[in-house]
């Protein structure tokens, strides 16, 4: 079976780091590159962490690019209070030796998607959607190369995790999120209802803790009961979609209200009359997810 070709847009971030490890441990996926974006931390930290993580897995051949350093039209919001000043919860990976690619990350997205066969590349969005929105605005023709955008973001029924109404990734750049959801590209959305359930189980932590590998040791530091594994949901969905259930709905992003900016309004009943524009995940097999995670981390050096 041919591997699924993916581009990872990311702002590592503790859970982003685990998602990257999971992707690089999965033979079903061909990772074409990583593009960093400002989000959990400023861009200079997220791109450094992305390079450090691909080096940790022994894959310095995978190119890493820096994308947009700020949201489209608002002041940057970061989350050091969750991820630590280094973004990796104090994991303290060595300074990466591999160089950051000189091209802008948005240019890399555009070039890669223009050269791709129709509907052949999946975009894995683990952070704010700034880079992807800018790429779609600069080069609308790239939509033809996109098989799907699978993103972690938003909330369908829960309150937000950064404001009472909004989830962090969408709230950081709601205008970019609105552009992406209005783009017509196929979207799968993993919201807080699903991802907030995924806090490390004792069985998973024990299995990873027994690994005598550098990636196992790093994962054991990253995965725990305090930080939910939000972003690995994106990769797990690509590898094992049977772990998830969801349905089609229209998702609109609030960009105006100071009280609810970044809120994802999911129209489950079709009351708005707007057509469905996303598959919204609703449930996850938690035990199956962590079994998959532990099994895949064991494959890494």
C-alpha positions as CSV (number, residue, x, y, z in Angstrom):
1,X,0.0,0.0,0.0
2,X,1.4,3.4,-0.9
3,X,2.3,5.7,2.0
4,X,0.2,8.7,2.7
5,X,2.2,11.9,1.9
6,X,1.9,14.5,4.6
7,X,3.1,18.0,5.4
8,X,3.2,18.9,9.1
9,X,2.5,22.5,10.1
10,X,3.4,22.8,13.7
11,X,4.3,25.0,16.8
12,X,6.1,22.6,19.1
13,X,4.9,22.5,22.0
14,X,4.8,19.4,24.2
15,X,1.9,17.6,22.4
16,X,3.2,18.7,19.0
17,X,6.5,17.0,19.9
18,X,4.7,13.7,20.6
19,X,2.7,14.1,17.3
20,X,5.9,14.5,15.4
21,X,7.4,11.5,17.0
22,X,4.3,9.5,16.2
23,X,4.4,10.6,12.5
24,X,8.1,9.7,12.1
25,X,7.5,6.3,13.7
26,X,4.7,5.4,11.3
27,X,5.6,3.6,8.0
28,X,2.2,4.5,6.6
29,X,3.2,8.1,6.4
30,X,5.7,9.9,4.2
31,X,6.6,13.1,5.9
32,X,7.6,15.6,3.1
33,X,8.6,18.4,5.6
34,X,7.8,20.4,8.7
35,X,6.8,24.0,8.7
36,X,7.0,25.9,11.9
37,X,4.5,28.6,12.9
38,X,4.2,31.0,15.8
39,X,1.8,29.7,18.4
40,X,2.6,27.8,21.6
41,X,5.9,29.7,21.5
42,X,7.5,32.3,19.3
43,X,8.7,31.2,15.9
44,X,12.4,31.1,16.8
45,X,11.6,28.5,19.4
46,X,9.1,26.4,17.5
47,X,11.4,26.0,14.5
48,X,14.3,25.1,16.7
49,X,12.2,22.5,18.5
50,X,11.0,21.1,15.1
51,X,14.7,20.6,14.0
52,X,15.6,19.1,17.3
53,X,12.8,16.6,17.1
54,X,13.6,15.3,13.6
55,X,17.3,15.0,14.7
56,X,16.2,13.1,17.8
57,X,14.4,10.5,15.6
58,X,17.5,10.2,13.3
59,X,15.7,11.9,10.4
60,X,17.7,15.1,9.6
61,X,16.9,14.4,6.0
62,X,13.4,15.8,6.6
63,X,13.4,19.5,5.8
64,X,12.3,22.1,8.4
65,X,11.1,25.6,7.4
66,X,10.1,28.6,9.3
67,X,6.8,30.1,8.4
68,X,4.8,33.1,9.7
69,X,6.1,34.8,12.9
70,X,2.7,36.2,13.9
71,X,-1.0,35.9,13.3
72,X,-2.6,37.7,10.4
73,X,-4.0,40.6,12.2
74,X,-3.7,40.4,16.0
75,X,-1.0,40.4,18.7
76,X,0.7,37.1,19.2
77,X,-0.5,34.9,22.0
78,X,1.7,32.2,23.4
79,X,1.4,29.4,26.0
80,X,4.7,29.1,28.0
81,X,2.5,28.5,31.1
82,X,1.6,25.2,29.6
83,X,4.7,24.1,27.6
84,X,7.5,25.9,29.5
85,X,9.9,28.5,28.2
86,X,11.6,26.0,25.9
87,X,8.3,24.7,24.6
88,X,9.1,21.0,25.5
89,X,8.3,21.0,29.2
90,X,11.9,21.1,30.2
91,X,13.0,18.2,28.1
92,X,16.1,20.1,27.1
93,X,17.0,18.5,23.8
94,X,20.5,19.4,22.4
95,X,20.7,22.5,20.1
96,X,20.0,21.0,16.6
97,X,22.9,20.7,14.2
98,X,20.8,20.6,11.1
99,X,20.2,23.9,9.4
100,X,16.8,25.6,9.0
101,X,16.0,25.6,5.3
102,X,16.3,29.1,3.9
103,X,13.0,29.3,2.0
104,X,10.0,30.7,3.8
105,X,7.7,27.9,5.0
106,X,4.7,29.3,3.0
107,X,6.7,29.2,-0.2
108,X,7.6,25.6,0.6
109,X,3.9,24.7,1.1
110,X,3.0,26.4,-2.2
111,X,5.8,24.8,-4.2
112,X,5.2,21.3,-2.8
113,X,1.5,21.4,-3.4
114,X,1.8,22.8,-6.9
115,X,4.1,20.0,-7.8
116,X,1.9,17.3,-6.2
117,X,-0.6,15.1,-8.1
118,X,-4.2,16.1,-7.5
119,X,-5.6,15.3,-4.1
120,X,-2.3,13.7,-3.0
121,X,-0.9,15.6,0.0
122,X,-2.5,15.8,3.5
123,X,-1.8,18.9,5.6
124,X,-1.5,18.1,9.3
125,X,-2.2,21.3,11.1
126,X,-1.0,21.1,14.7
127,X,-1.0,24.8,15.5
128,X,-2.6,28.1,14.4
129,X,-3.6,28.0,10.8
130,X,-1.6,31.1,9.7
131,X,0.8,29.4,7.3
132,X,-1.9,27.4,5.6
133,X,-4.3,30.4,5.2
134,X,-1.5,32.6,3.7
135,X,-0.6,29.8,1.3
136,X,-4.2,29.5,0.1
137,X,-4.6,33.2,-0.3
138,X,-1.3,33.6,-2.2
139,X,-1.8,30.6,-4.4
140,X,-5.5,29.4,-4.5
141,X,-4.5,26.8,-7.1
142,X,-2.7,24.7,-4.5
143,X,-6.1,23.5,-3.2
144,X,-6.0,21.0,-6.1
145,X,-3.0,19.2,-4.6
146,X,-4.6,18.9,-1.1
147,X,-6.2,15.6,-0.2
148,X,-7.4,16.9,3.1
149,X,-6.5,19.2,6.0
150,X,-6.6,17.4,9.3
151,X,-6.4,19.9,12.1
152,X,-6.4,20.0,15.9
153,X,-8.5,22.9,16.9
154,X,-11.7,24.3,18.0
155,X,-14.4,23.1,20.3
156,X,-17.8,21.7,19.3
157,X,-19.6,21.5,22.6
158,X,-17.1,22.2,25.3
159,X,-16.1,25.7,26.5
160,X,-12.7,26.9,25.3
161,X,-9.3,26.2,26.9
162,X,-7.8,29.7,26.4
163,X,-11.0,31.8,26.8
164,X,-14.5,30.8,27.9
165,X,-15.5,30.4,24.2
166,X,-12.3,29.5,22.2
167,X,-9.7,26.8,21.9
168,X,-6.1,28.0,21.7
169,X,-5.1,27.2,18.1
170,X,-8.1,28.8,16.6
171,X,-8.1,31.8,19.1
172,X,-4.5,32.6,18.3
173,X,-5.4,33.3,14.6
174,X,-9.1,33.2,14.1
175,X,-8.9,35.1,10.8
176,X,-6.6,32.5,9.4
177,X,-8.9,29.7,10.7
178,X,-11.9,31.4,9.1
179,X,-10.1,31.5,5.7
180,X,-9.2,27.8,5.9
181,X,-12.7,26.7,6.8
182,X,-14.1,28.8,4.0
183,X,-11.6,27.5,1.5
184,X,-13.6,24.5,0.2
185,X,-10.7,22.1,0.9
186,X,-11.8,18.9,2.7
187,X,-11.2,19.3,6.5
188,X,-11.2,16.9,9.4
189,X,-11.3,18.7,12.8
190,X,-10.2,17.1,16.0
191,X,-11.8,19.4,18.7
192,X,-11.3,19.6,22.4
193,X,-14.1,17.2,23.1
194,X,-11.9,14.5,21.7
195,X,-8.4,15.6,22.5
196,X,-8.9,16.7,26.1
197,X,-9.7,13.0,26.9
198,X,-6.2,11.9,26.0
199,X,-4.1,12.2,29.1
200,X,-1.4,9.6,29.6
201,X,-2.6,6.3,31.1
202,X,-0.5,4.3,33.6
203,X,-0.2,1.4,31.1
204,X,1.1,3.7,28.3
205,X,3.5,5.5,30.5
206,X,4.8,2.2,31.9
207,X,5.3,0.8,28.4
208,X,7.1,3.8,27.2
209,X,9.1,4.1,30.4
210,X,10.5,0.6,29.8
211,X,12.0,1.6,26.4
212,X,15.8,1.9,26.6
213,X,15.9,4.4,23.7
214,X,16.5,8.1,23.4
215,X,13.1,8.7,21.8
216,X,11.5,6.5,24.5
217,X,13.1,8.5,27.2
218,X,12.0,11.8,25.6
219,X,8.5,10.5,25.1
220,X,8.3,9.5,28.7
221,X,9.1,13.0,29.7
222,X,6.5,14.5,27.3
223,X,3.6,12.2,27.9
224,X,1.8,12.4,31.3
225,X,-1.4,12.9,33.1
226,X,-1.1,16.7,33.1
227,X,-0.9,17.6,29.4
228,X,-3.5,16.2,27.1
229,X,-2.3,14.7,23.9
230,X,-4.2,17.1,21.6
231,X,-2.0,17.2,18.5
232,X,-1.2,13.5,18.3
233,X,-4.9,13.0,17.5
234,X,-4.2,14.4,14.0
235,X,-1.5,11.7,13.3
236,X,-3.4,8.9,15.0
237,X,-6.5,9.7,12.8
238,X,-4.4,9.3,9.7
239,X,-2.9,6.0,10.9
240,X,-5.9,4.4,12.6
241,X,-9.1,6.2,11.6
242,X,-11.1,3.4,13.1
243,X,-10.2,4.8,16.6
244,X,-12.4,7.8,15.9
245,X,-16.0,8.6,15.1
246,X,-17.3,11.8,13.7
247,X,-19.8,13.4,11.3
248,X,-20.1,16.2,8.8
249,X,-21.1,19.7,9.9
250,X,-20.7,23.3,9.0
251,X,-18.0,25.0,11.1
252,X,-17.8,28.8,11.2
253,X,-15.2,30.8,13.1
254,X,-16.1,34.0,15.0
255,X,-13.7,36.8,14.1
256,X,-15.6,39.9,15.4
257,X,-16.8,39.6,19.0
258,X,-14.3,40.5,21.7
259,X,-16.1,38.0,24.0
260,X,-16.1,35.0,21.6
261,X,-13.4,35.6,19.1
262,X,-12.0,32.3,17.9
263,X,-15.1,30.4,18.8
264,X,-15.9,27.5,16.4
265,X,-19.6,27.4,15.8
266,X,-20.5,23.9,14.8
267,X,-23.9,23.6,13.2
268,X,-24.8,20.0,14.0
269,X,-28.5,20.4,12.9
270,X,-28.1,22.5,9.8
271,X,-30.0,25.4,11.3
272,X,-27.8,28.0,9.5
273,X,-28.5,26.6,6.0
274,X,-24.7,26.6,5.3
275,X,-23.4,23.4,3.8
276,X,-21.1,21.1,5.7
277,X,-17.5,22.0,5.3
278,X,-15.7,19.7,7.8
279,X,-15.8,16.3,9.3
280,X,-15.9,16.9,13.1
281,X,-14.6,14.1,15.3
282,X,-16.8,13.3,18.3
283,X,-15.2,10.3,20.1
284,X,-11.9,8.5,20.4
285,X,-11.0,5.0,21.7
286,X,-8.7,6.2,24.4
287,X,-7.1,2.9,25.2
288,X,-6.6,2.1,21.5
289,X,-5.0,5.5,21.0
290,X,-2.5,5.0,23.8
291,X,-1.7,1.4,22.7
292,X,-1.0,2.8,19.2
293,X,1.2,5.6,20.7
294,X,3.3,3.2,22.8
295,X,3.7,0.7,20.0
296,X,4.9,3.3,17.5
297,X,7.3,5.1,20.0
298,X,8.9,1.7,20.5
299,X,9.9,1.7,16.8
300,X,12.1,4.9,17.2
301,X,15.8,4.9,18.0
